[in-house]
Amino acid sequence: MTTTLDPAQLVGYRPPPFSVAYDERDVALYALGVGVIPFVRRFAPS
């Protein structure tokens, strides 16, 4: 089964609104995942 998309119907499409919530733990895990700690150690003043 394949689904085809009609470009004429997609023009001007607005997805429904949604909200996102995160806290300090999420920010810390993201920073660890992207490697912020080595960056901070390298460029932060001692």
C-alpha positions, -999 to 999 in steps of 0.1 A, spaced: 0 0 0 14 34 -10 2 68 0 5 96 -25 6 132 -16 -10 159 -37 13 190 -37 -17 213 -43 -33 201 -11 -1 206 9 4 242 0 -6 263 30 -10 233 52 -7 242 89 -1 214 114 -21 214 146 -5 233 175 15 213 201 34 221 232 67 208 245 80 208 281 114 201 294 133 205 327 169 209 340 174 171 337 164 171 300 188 200 293 217 183 311 211 150 292 210 169 259 242 187 267 260 155 275 246 139 243 259 166 220 293 170 238 290 203 255 312 193 284 345 191 264 336 224 247 331 241 280 363 227 294 382 239 264 368 275 261 356 284 296 380 306 316 398 288 344 
